[in-house]
Structures are given as C-alpha cells and as structure tokens.
Amino acid sequence: MKLEELNFLEIQHRLQSNGLILKIGPFSFRILSPIDSIAEGLYTLYGNYTVLDESHFVDYSVTIASGSGWRRWARRQAIFKFDGMEPFIPLPEDHAFPLLEWSMNWCISMHAHHYLILHSAVIEKEGCAVILPAPPGSGKSTLCAGLVNRGWRLLSDELALISLTDTSITPLGRPISLKNQSIDVIRRYVPGAIFSKVVHDTSKGSVSLLKAPSAHIDRIQETARPRWVIFPKYMAGATAQMTPRSKANSMLELGRNAFNYMVLGLKGFEVLSKVIDESDCYDFRYSQLDDAVVAFDALAARRNA
C-alpha cells in the first residue's frame, strides 16, 4: 500500500499510536509523533512511498516527541528520540519536519555500515551514476534538484550508499533539502514542483524539502554504477566549467566526505579506491542551472559516443 492511499487523519492516527512504517530506499522506518507538521510533511512529500504492516522488520524507530511539562504549552519543542536516547538538542516545534529528515540521515549514517556512506548527492542516467560530494553552501542540492528535473534520475540528495561487494550505488530516494535562496531558484526552475512548508531560523537558515519525482521512486530498486565523481561549486556569474582533477586528490576528498570510512577500515579504503578507479573526476563551477544541465548531458553523451 502507498501512503497516498491513506487519508490525513489515518496518517495522524498511525503516527500517534503504534507508528507509521515506511519503506524508504533499502530501509524501513517506524515514525512516531504527535506533532501535526510531521503528518503534514509526510502527507505532502511521501505519498508514493510504501507503507509496511507490522509483519515487516523495522530498521529504525524514530520518535519526534513534543516537549514535556510547561514546554507543551509555551516555547514548544520537538525532540528526536532513538533507542532511549536523545541524540540532538531539542528544537522549536515548528522545526519538527526538518528534524525528522535530519534524524533519518543520522540513523543511516551512524548504523548502516553494510554500505560505505558518503555525504553526497547521487544522480543517474543510463545506469551510470554521478557522485556529487560537497560541503554545505556549495550548491550541491540546488544542482541535484535542477538535474533530476531535466532528465537525470535521483538516487539521493544527501547520502551515497555504496555496496561493499561491487560498489553499486543503492537509491535512497528521499526529498531534496533546499535552503535559503535555493528554494525560490527551484520554484522558478521547476514550475509545479511540490515543496514542504518553509521553516525559518533553523541552523541551516530557511529550509524546505522538494518532493522526489514519482517516476524515480518507482525505480527505487534499480542500482547504478559509479561513473563520475564531480565536486560542484556555485559561483555567482561563473561560466559552467568542468575541470579534470587528479584521482589521488579526489579519493582524499571523498574520504573526508565519508561518514564511516574509518569505521570500515581496510574495506572502506578498498571500496573507495575502486569507486575512484571506475570514475572520471572533475571540479565543476556553475552559476546557471541550464548551463549545468548542458554540461552534465555532454558528459553522458561523450560516455555513449
């Protein structure tokens, strides 16, 4: 059953009772919360994701709770709870839905060590994946959102899940997190796109999440092979330019962007080395999304020439 087959009141009821179990990429999440914005966000962005019943194994149980005591009524809070712990500091209650997204990222990056996990967007065309690692503020998510609405398939906006056996990349397929000016940029670039409510004054500024295209979620079981590692950087007024970079330096930088490289030890080194061996590596500077699309499509065309 898809989440869109439930009405809003049914979603609220499940969140407030035994939890709503969603299949998200290769993981299952039980989500519990009494906060209305959690139900609203899921209803808006996750309609085409599969709802599981109690017979299925649950990878992670995530609770976004309300503050207790007087904080139930004044200065209301949202609190992430996991296995009896509260890994993050409480946030204002209107930050609840972004907190859920950050909490799911935390669960995966801290526990899914059967993958090498990179802090990276991943997009795909014709079975070939582009890994887009970059620090906050680089324009990574804006670029990812633009490309997946111009012919590239979304595998992930935040976490690259790389197999330890064959380096294939497993789609996660979550909504794309956009910040500040990027929200309006993508609103203009993708007319009719569906966004969550904009939340202001977070640690990342103003944030909103862009719904992943339904056709991409329908292909969530299709893995892809790494073919390019591209380090993007938005620069105002810059002409779109793809510049080759050394594989040695690219591997060092990918290691810095890995959540569990040190945890995996030698295996992590071997997998990362193989990813770099299989990939062409570039720096990419851009200012206009249309120019970026042309540059990425040219890469794919040269690969198939």
NUPAKE-279387 format. One record per residue: z, x, y of N, C-alpha, C in turn. Coordinates in pm, whole numbers. Example, Ala and Ser with C-alpha at 12.3 -4.5 7.8 and 13.67 -1.06 7.14 Angstrom:
NUPAKE-279387
780; 1319; -569; 780; 1230; -450; 780; 1320; -330
708; 1285; -225; 714; 1367; -106; 787; 1290; 3
END
This chain:
NUPAKE-279387
0; 84; -119; 0; 0; 0; 0; 88; 125
-79; 51; 225; -82; 121; 352; 23; 61; 446
72; 144; 537; 173; 97; 631; 122; -19; 715
-8; -20; 746; -65; -126; 828; -57; -263; 761
-28; -267; 631; -13; -394; 562; 125; -456; 584
217; -378; 642; 348; -430; 677; 348; -473; 822
417; -582; 853; 430; -616; 994; 545; -535; 1056
555; -544; 1188; 651; -459; 1259; 795; -487; 1215
829; -612; 1193; 966; -646; 1151; 998; -590; 1013
898; -588; 924; 920; -531; 791; 943; -380; 799
870; -314; 888; 891; -171; 907; 1032; -145; 960
1073; -220; 1060; 1209; -206; 1113; 1314; -226; 1003
1294; -329; 922; 1392; -360; 816; 1403; -243; 719
1293; -188; 678; 1299; -77; 583; 1366; 45; 644
1333; 74; 769; 1394; 189; 837; 1545; 174; 849
1592; 51; 863; 1734; 27; 886; 1811; 0; 757
1741; -9; 643; 1811; -35; 517; 1801; 87; 426
1712; 83; 326; 1703; 195; 232; 1604; 303; 275
1537; 280; 384; 1441; 378; 433; 1298; 341; 402
1208; 388; 486; 1064; 371; 468; 1011; 501; 408
949; 492; 290; 899; 611; 221; 748; 622; 247
708; 729; 314; 568; 753; 347; 517; 877; 276
395; 869; 229; 324; 986; 176; 249; 1050; 291
285; 1172; 324; 226; 1243; 437; 174; 1377; 384
43; 1386; 370; -14; 1505; 307; 40; 1518; 166
84; 1637; 124; 136; 1655; -11; 284; 1617; -26
346; 1569; 81; 489; 1544; 81; 519; 1394; 92
636; 1357; 43; 686; 1221; 64; 813; 1230; 147
821; 1144; 248; 935; 1141; 339; 1000; 1003; 334
1130; 1001; 315; 1208; 878; 336; 1263; 885; 478
1225; 789; 560; 1264; 789; 700; 1360; 673; 724
1475; 704; 783; 1575; 604; 816; 1609; 614; 964
1613; 499; 1031; 1651; 500; 1171; 1672; 358; 1223
1776; 338; 1304; 1795; 209; 1370; 1726; 201; 1506
1658; 309; 1547; 1606; 319; 1684; 1467; 257; 1689
1447; 164; 1780; 1322; 88; 1785; 1199; 176; 1807
1212; 283; 1884; 1094; 365; 1914; 1041; 437; 1790
1126; 457; 1688; 1078; 515; 1562; 984; 416; 1494
1026; 291; 1484; 940; 188; 1425; 811; 173; 1505
822; 175; 1637; 703; 160; 1722; 606; 275; 1702
657; 397; 1697; 571; 513; 1679; 501; 513; 1544
575; 482; 1439; 516; 476; 1306; 411; 366; 1298
442; 251; 1354; 350; 137; 1354; 220; 173; 1427
232; 249; 1534; 116; 286; 1616; 30; 394; 1551
93; 495; 1491; 21; 615; 1450; 3; 632; 1300
83; 564; 1219; 83; 592; 1076; 33; 474; 992
-42; 382; 1053; -85; 263; 980; -167; 292; 857
-245; 401; 856; -332; 430; 743; -270; 528; 643
-139; 547; 649; -69; 631; 552; -9; 542; 443
8; 600; 325; 52; 524; 208; 204; 508; 209
249; 385; 184; 391; 355; 166; 422; 361; 17
523; 436; -20; 564; 450; -160; 684; 362; -190
699; 327; -318; 817; 250; -357; 924; 343; -413
1034; 283; -457; 1150; 363; -499; 1128; 439; -629
1019; 410; -699; 993; 481; -824; 940; 622; -800
902; 654; -677; 843; 783; -648; 949; 885; -605
923; 1009; -640; 1010; 1118; -596; 996; 1136; -445
1106; 1160; -378; 1107; 1182; -233; 1139; 1329; -206
1050; 1394; -133; 1072; 1535; -99; 1182; 1552; 5
1177; 1472; 112; 1269; 1488; 222; 1316; 1352; 273
1447; 1339; 289; 1505; 1220; 351; 1549; 1257; 492
1489; 1192; 588; 1511; 1225; 729; 1574; 1104; 799
1686; 1125; 864; 1751; 1020; 941; 1749; 1058; 1089
1701; 965; 1171; 1716; 978; 1316; 1816; 871; 1357
1940; 914; 1373; 2051; 823; 1397; 2078; 806; 1546
2147; 698; 1579; 2197; 679; 1715; 2329; 752; 1732
2363; 784; 1856; 2494; 842; 1882; 2604; 743; 1851
2720; 794; 1817; 2834; 708; 1785; 2926; 695; 1905
3026; 609; 1891; 3124; 591; 1996; 3062; 539; 2124
3108; 590; 2238; 3059; 540; 2366; 2913; 573; 2390
2859; 674; 2313; 2718; 709; 2329; 2625; 605; 2267
2682; 506; 2199; 2599; 394; 2154; 2557; 306; 2272
2629; 318; 2383; 2605; 227; 2495; 2563; 300; 2622
2614; 420; 2644; 2581; 497; 2764; 2532; 635; 2722
2433; 687; 2793; 2372; 817; 2760; 2337; 820; 2611
2262; 722; 2570; 2231; 707; 2428; 2159; 829; 2373
2189; 860; 2246; 2137; 980; 2184; 2059; 948; 2057
1970; 1041; 2022; 1903; 1042; 1892; 1944; 1170; 1821
1984; 1156; 1694; 2039; 1269; 1620; 1965; 1282; 1487
1911; 1400; 1462; 1844; 1430; 1335; 1948; 1471; 1232
1946; 1399; 1118; 2038; 1431; 1009; 1959; 1457; 881
2000; 1562; 810; 1931; 1601; 687; 2032; 1662; 591
2046; 1602; 475; 2139; 1653; 372; 2279; 1679; 428
2327; 1587; 511; 2461; 1600; 566; 2472; 1696; 683
2359; 1756; 722; 2359; 1850; 834; 2295; 1785; 957
2322; 1844; 1072; 2255; 1808; 1197; 2193; 1935; 1254
2071; 1970; 1208; 2013; 2099; 1243; 1982; 2118; 1391
1957; 2009; 1464; 1923; 2018; 1606; 2035; 1958; 1690
2040; 1996; 1817; 2133; 1930; 1907; 2085; 1787; 1932
2174; 1693; 1958; 2131; 1557; 1991; 2042; 1556; 2115
1949; 1461; 2115; 1857; 1444; 2227; 1874; 1304; 2286
1827; 1282; 2408; 1830; 1145; 2461; 1754; 1051; 2367
1800; 927; 2360; 1744; 834; 2263; 1594; 811; 2282
1545; 820; 2407; 1402; 797; 2426; 1317; 913; 2374
1380; 1022; 2327; 1310; 1132; 2263; 1302; 1114; 2111
1342; 998; 2061; 1359; 981; 1917; 1232; 1005; 1837
1118; 951; 1883; 998; 966; 1802; 946; 1110; 1801
937; 1181; 1915; 905; 1324; 1905; 1004; 1400; 1817
1133; 1362; 1824; 1233; 1427; 1739; 1201; 1408; 1592
1155; 1289; 1555; 1115; 1265; 1415; 1003; 1361; 1376
902; 1375; 1462; 791; 1465; 1431; 839; 1609; 1419
922; 1654; 1511; 975; 1791; 1503; 1061; 1808; 1379
1133; 1704; 1341; 1220; 1712; 1223; 1138; 1725; 1095
1027; 1653; 1086; 941; 1666; 968; 882; 1806; 961
841; 1862; 1075; 793; 2000; 1077; 901; 2095; 1026
1023; 2074; 1070; 1135; 2160; 1029; 1157; 2151; 878
1156; 2031; 822; 1176; 2014; 679; 1074; 2094; 599
948; 2083; 639; 842; 2151; 566; 853; 2302; 582
867; 2348; 705; 866; 2492; 730; 987; 2563; 671
1098; 2492; 657; 1220; 2554; 604; 1231; 2546; 452
1151; 2460; 388; 1174; 2435; 246; 1051; 2444; 156
931; 2428; 209; 812; 2419; 123; 756; 2558; 94
834; 2639; 24; 795; 2778; 3; 698; 2796; -114
646; 2686; -167; 534; 2697; -261; 402; 2709; -186
409; 2710; -53; 296; 2743; 34; 336; 2861; 122
236; 2938; 166; 253; 3022; 284; 228; 2931; 403
323; 2921; 496; 315; 2826; 606; 298; 2901; 737
190; 2871; 806; 163; 2931; 936; 181; 2828; 1046
230; 2872; 1161; 232; 2787; 1280; 91; 2790; 1337
12; 2690; 1299; -129; 2693; 1330; -189; 2555; 1314
-289; 2526; 1396; -377; 2413; 1369; -480; 2456; 1266
-534; 2359; 1192; -641; 2388; 1097; -743; 2274; 1104
-869; 2311; 1120; -977; 2213; 1117; -1080; 2260; 1015
-1170; 2168; 976; -1262; 2200; 866; -1397; 2136; 888
-1501; 2206; 841; -1635; 2149; 834; -1704; 2204; 710
-1759; 2114; 629; -1832; 2152; 507; -1751; 2243; 416
-1622; 2211; 404; -1535; 2284; 313; -1479; 2414; 366
-1520; 2454; 487; -1477; 2580; 545; -1377; 2553; 657
-1263; 2619; 651; -1154; 2592; 745; -1147; 2697; 854
-1109; 2651; 973; -1075; 2737; 1086; -923; 2732; 1103
-859; 2846; 1096; -717; 2858; 1123; -702; 2895; 1270
-623; 2816; 1344; -609; 2834; 1489; -462; 2861; 1524
-416; 2984; 1503; -277; 3016; 1540; -267; 3048; 1688
-159; 3005; 1748; -143; 3033; 1890; -3; 2992; 1934
53; 3060; 2034; 184; 3021; 2088; 171; 2896; 2174
284; 2830; 2205; 280; 2714; 2295; 216; 2749; 2428
137; 2654; 2480; 73; 2675; 2609; -64; 2739; 2601
-112; 2766; 2479; -240; 2832; 2463; -357; 2735; 2465
-331; 2605; 2456; -439; 2508; 2448; -482; 2479; 2307
-405; 2523; 2208; -439; 2504; 2067; -454; 2358; 2031
-355; 2276; 2064; -359; 2135; 2024; -467; 2059; 2099
-488; 2094; 2226; -596; 2030; 2303; -731; 2061; 2240
-752; 2187; 2205; -876; 2228; 2139; -892; 2158; 2006
-785; 2153; 1928; -788; 2086; 1799; -825; 1939; 1816
-762; 1870; 1911; -790; 1728; 1934; -935; 1706; 1975
-987; 1794; 2060; -1125; 1782; 2100; -1222; 1800; 1985
-1199; 1902; 1904; -1291; 1932; 1794; -1289; 1826; 1685
-1171; 1771; 1654; -1166; 1673; 1545; -1225; 1539; 1588
-1247; 1523; 1717; -1317; 1404; 1766; -1463; 1434; 1800
-1512; 1551; 1754; -1652; 1588; 1772; -1707; 1649; 1642
-1665; 1596; 1528; -1730; 1635; 1403; -1654; 1726; 1310
-1542; 1781; 1352; -1459; 1864; 1265; -1347; 1778; 1206
-1305; 1810; 1083; -1201; 1732; 1017; -1064; 1794; 1043
-966; 1710; 1072; -829; 1755; 1093; -760; 1780; 960
-710; 1902; 943; -619; 1930; 832; -475; 1931; 882
-453; 1994; 997; -318; 1996; 1054; -324; 2041; 1199
-232; 1991; 1278; -218; 2035; 1415; -114; 2146; 1429
-16; 2150; 1341; 98; 2242; 1359; 121; 2339; 1243
96; 2296; 1119; 135; 2374; 1003; 16; 2394; 909
-23; 2519; 888; -124; 2551; 788; -53; 2574; 655
-88; 2495; 553; -26; 2503; 421; -122; 2576; 327
-94; 2703; 299; -186; 2788; 225; -135; 2810; 83
-219; 2780; -15; -182; 2793; -156; -150; 2938; -190
-46; 2958; -270; -9; 3092; -314; -95; 3139; -430
-175; 3050; -487; -256; 3088; -603; -402; 3114; -568
-460; 3033; -476; -602; 3052; -448; -636; 3049; -299
-537; 3051; -212; -550; 3050; -64; -619; 2925; -9
-639; 2822; -91; -692; 2698; -35; -589; 2638; 60
-638; 2559; 155; -550; 2500; 257; -540; 2351; 231
-417; 2303; 216; -390; 2163; 187; -372; 2086; 317
-444; 1975; 335; -427; 1896; 458; -288; 1834; 469
-239; 1832; 590; -115; 1761; 621; -145; 1631; 695
-243; 1638; 787; -298; 1516; 845; -206; 1436; 935
-115; 1502; 1002; -23; 1432; 1092; -88; 1409; 1229
-29; 1323; 1312; -78; 1308; 1450; -75; 1441; 1526
-159; 1451; 1627; -171; 1573; 1706; -79; 1563; 1827
8; 1660; 1843; 105; 1660; 1952; 44; 1721; 2077
42; 1643; 2184; -15; 1689; 2311; 92; 1689; 2420
75; 1779; 2516; 177; 1798; 2618; 114; 1795; 2757
188; 1742; 2851; 160; 1753; 2993; 15; 1717; 3026
-59; 1805; 3095; -195; 1770; 3139; -289; 1743; 3023
-260; 1798; 2905; -348; 1780; 2790; -359; 1633; 2749
-256; 1556; 2777; -258; 1414; 2739; -372; 1343; 2812
-381; 1363; 2943; -487; 1298; 3020; -624; 1358; 2989
-628; 1488; 2960; -755; 1551; 2924; -815; 1483; 2801
-733; 1460; 2700; -784; 1400; 2577; -807; 1249; 2595
-729; 1183; 2678; -757; 1042; 2708; -898; 1026; 2764
-936; 1118; 2853; -1070; 1112; 2912; -1177; 1154; 2811
-1144; 1250; 2726; -1243; 1308; 2634; -1268; 1219; 2513
-1168; 1140; 2476; -1179; 1054; 2357; -1146; 911; 2398
-1240; 840; 2461; -1214; 702; 2501; -1176; 617; 2379
-1074; 534; 2396; -1029; 450; 2286; -932; 517; 2192
-898; 644; 2216; -801; 713; 2131; -665; 644; 2139
-591; 649; 2031; -461; 583; 2022; -351; 688; 2036
-262; 666; 2131; -152; 758; 2159; -18; 687; 2141
83; 765; 2108; 220; 714; 2118; 261; 709; 2264
371; 641; 2289; 425; 634; 2425; 457; 774; 2476
421; 802; 2601; 452; 932; 2660; 603; 943; 2683
660; 1054; 2637; 803; 1081; 2655; 816; 1198; 2750
891; 1179; 2857; 903; 1281; 2962; 1032; 1361; 2945
1034; 1476; 3010; 1154; 1560; 3022; 1206; 1609; 2887
1115; 1634; 2791; 1157; 1699; 2667; 1160; 1850; 2690
1200; 1924; 2589; 1200; 2070; 2600; 1058; 2125; 2618
958; 2043; 2583; 818; 2083; 2597; 749; 2014; 2714
825; 1946; 2797; 767; 1870; 2906; 739; 1727; 2864
631; 1668; 2915; 590; 1534; 2875; 507; 1546; 2747
539; 1464; 2646; 470; 1474; 2517; 422; 1336; 2473
310; 1337; 2402; 258; 1217; 2338; 182; 1262; 2215
172; 1173; 2115; 104; 1208; 1992; -23; 1126; 1978
-128; 1192; 1935; -260; 1132; 1918; -280; 1095; 1772
-318; 971; 1747; -339; 926; 1609; -452; 1004; 1543
-429; 1048; 1420; -533; 1117; 1344; -642; 1018; 1304
-769; 1058; 1309; -877; 967; 1270; -859; 915; 1127
-878; 786; 1109; -857; 725; 977; -944; 789; 870
-1068; 822; 904; -1158; 882; 805; -1103; 1016; 754
-1027; 1085; 838; -970; 1214; 798; -853; 1193; 703
-774; 1090; 728; -662; 1059; 639; -714; 1012; 503
-828; 944; 502; -888; 900; 375; -927; 1019; 288
-946; 1136; 350; -986; 1257; 275; -870; 1356; 261
-748; 1304; 266; -630; 1389; 270; -612; 1474; 144
-677; 1436; 34; -665; 1512; -90; -761; 1630; -96
-854; 1640; -1; -958; 1744; -6; -909; 1871; 62
-891; 1975; -16; -852; 2105; 40; -974; 2175; 100
-951; 2287; 165; -1060; 2364; 224; -1029; 2513; 207
-1135; 2594; 216; -1119; 2738; 205; -1112; 2802; 343
-1026; 2900; 364; -1025; 2970; 493; -1156; 3045; 514
-1213; 3029; 632; -1341; 3096; 663; -1334; 3169; 796
-1254; 3116; 889; -1239; 3179; 1021; -1091; 3176; 1061
-1046; 3282; 1125; -917; 3285; 1193; -947; 3310; 1340
-915; 3212; 1424; -953; 3217; 1565; -829; 3195; 1651
-803; 3289; 1741; -687; 3283; 1830; -733; 3226; 1963
-705; 3097; 1992; -757; 3035; 2114; -666; 3057; 2234
-727; 3053; 2350; -651; 3061; 2474; -726; 2986; 2583
-662; 2883; 2637; -719; 2814; 2752; -701; 2899; 2877
-809; 2916; 2953; -803; 2987; 3080; -886; 2909; 3181
-825; 2862; 3288; -895; 2780; 3387; -1018; 2854; 3438
-1131; 2784; 3433; -1255; 2839; 3485; -1328; 2935; 3393
-1270; 2964; 3275; -1331; 3062; 3185; -1454; 3005; 3116
-1555; 3088; 3097; -1669; 3053; 3014; -1630; 3066; 2868
-1671; 2971; 2786; -1637; 2976; 2644; -1692; 3105; 2583
-1603; 3182; 2520; -1645; 3311; 2465; -1568; 3341; 2337
-1642; 3372; 2232; -1587; 3409; 2103; -1601; 3561; 2089
-1489; 3633; 2080; -1491; 3779; 2074; -1435; 3827; 1941
-1511; 3903; 1863; -1458; 3953; 1735; -1332; 4037; 1757
-1239; 4025; 1663; -1119; 4108; 1669; -1096; 4171; 1531
-1021; 4278; 1527; -1003; 4351; 1402; -921; 4270; 1303
-951; 4289; 1177; -877; 4218; 1074; -734; 4269; 1064
-713; 4396; 1087; -578; 4451; 1079; -488; 4387; 1184
-537; 4382; 1307; -459; 4321; 1414; -440; 4172; 1391
-544; 4106; 1338; -535; 3963; 1311; -430; 3935; 1204
-422; 4021; 1103; -321; 4000; 999; -180; 4016; 1055
-160; 4116; 1141; -29; 4134; 1202; 10; 4010; 1284
-86; 3957; 1359; -56; 3842; 1443; -31; 3717; 1358
-108; 3700; 1249; -83; 3587; 1159; 57; 3596; 1099
98; 3717; 1063; 232; 3735; 1008; 339; 3692; 1107
316; 3718; 1236; 412; 3675; 1338; 414; 3523; 1352
305; 3457; 1315; 296; 3312; 1325; 334; 3242; 1195
380; 3317; 1096; 418; 3257; 967; 566; 3222; 966
598; 3106; 913; 737; 3063; 904; 809; 3130; 788
740; 3157; 679; 809; 3203; 558; 748; 3329; 498
680; 3406; 581; 617; 3531; 535; 721; 3625; 475
833; 3641; 543; 938; 3731; 493; 1007; 3672; 371
1021; 3542; 367; 1083; 3477; 251; 1001; 3504; 125
870; 3498; 138; 782; 3516; 22; 765; 3661; -18
799; 3753; 71; 793; 3895; 37; 654; 3942; 2
641; 4014; -111; 514; 4070; -153; 408; 3962; -169
447; 3846; -224; 350; 3739; -243; 293; 3693; -109
378; 3682; -9; 330; 3644; 123; 230; 3744; 178
258; 3874; 159; 165; 3978; 203; 31; 3966; 131
35; 3945; 1; -89; 3936; -78; -173; 3815; -36
-107; 3702; -15; -180; 3581; 24; -239; 3597; 163
-160; 3648; 256; -210; 3667; 392; -326; 3766; 394
-316; 3871; 314; -425; 3969; 306; -553; 3903; 256
-540; 3816; 156; -658; 3750; 102; -720; 3654; 203
-636; 3584; 278; -687; 3495; 382; -770; 3574; 483
-718; 3689; 525; -789; 3772; 622; -918; 3828; 561
-912; 3869; 435; -1033; 3920; 369; -1145; 3816; 366
-1106; 3689; 349; -1205; 3582; 337; -1256; 3531; 472
-1195; 3576; 580; -1219; 3514; 711; -1280; 3611; 811
-1365; 3558; 898; -1405; 3628; 1019; -1301; 3598; 1126
-1266; 3698; 1206; -1156; 3684; 1301; -1207; 3699; 1445
-1158; 3611; 1532; -1204; 3610; 1672; -1090; 3576; 1766
-1103; 3623; 1889; -1034; 3564; 2004; -1130; 3465; 2066
-1075; 3354; 2120; -1160; 3254; 2184; -1098; 3212; 2315
-1175; 3226; 2423; -1132; 3181; 2555; -1219; 3064; 2597
-1157; 2964; 2656; -1234; 2847; 2697; -1164; 2775; 2812
-1243; 2691; 2882; -1184; 2601; 2982; -1236; 2458; 2965
-1358; 2442; 2911; -1419; 2310; 2894; -1434; 2277; 2745
-1389; 2158; 2706; -1395; 2122; 2565; -1538; 2111; 2513
-1629; 2060; 2595; -1768; 2051; 2550; -1824; 2188; 2515
-1792; 2288; 2595; -1839; 2424; 2566; -1773; 2478; 2439
-1647; 2443; 2418; -1578; 2486; 2297; -1643; 2426; 2172
-1680; 2300; 2180; -1746; 2235; 2067; -1876; 2306; 2033
-1955; 2340; 2135; -2081; 2412; 2113; -2055; 2545; 2044
-1952; 2617; 2087; -1921; 2748; 2029; -1878; 2736; 1883
-1795; 2637; 1852; -1750; 2621; 1714; -1861; 2570; 1624
-1943; 2480; 1674; -2057; 2433; 1595; -2155; 2546; 1567
-2170; 2637; 1662; -2258; 2752; 1640; -2206; 2841; 1529
-2075; 2860; 1522; -2016; 2936; 1411; -2054; 2873; 1278
-2035; 2741; 1267; -2064; 2672; 1143; -2212; 2681; 1109
-2297; 2673; 1211; -2443; 2679; 1186; -2483; 2818; 1138
-2424; 2923; 1196; -2457; 3060; 1152; -2412; 3083; 1009
-2299; 3022; 975; -2249; 3038; 839; -2345; 2977; 738
-2412; 2869; 778; -2503; 2799; 686; -2648; 2845; 698
-2673; 2940; 791; -2812; 2983; 813; -2864; 3066; 696
END
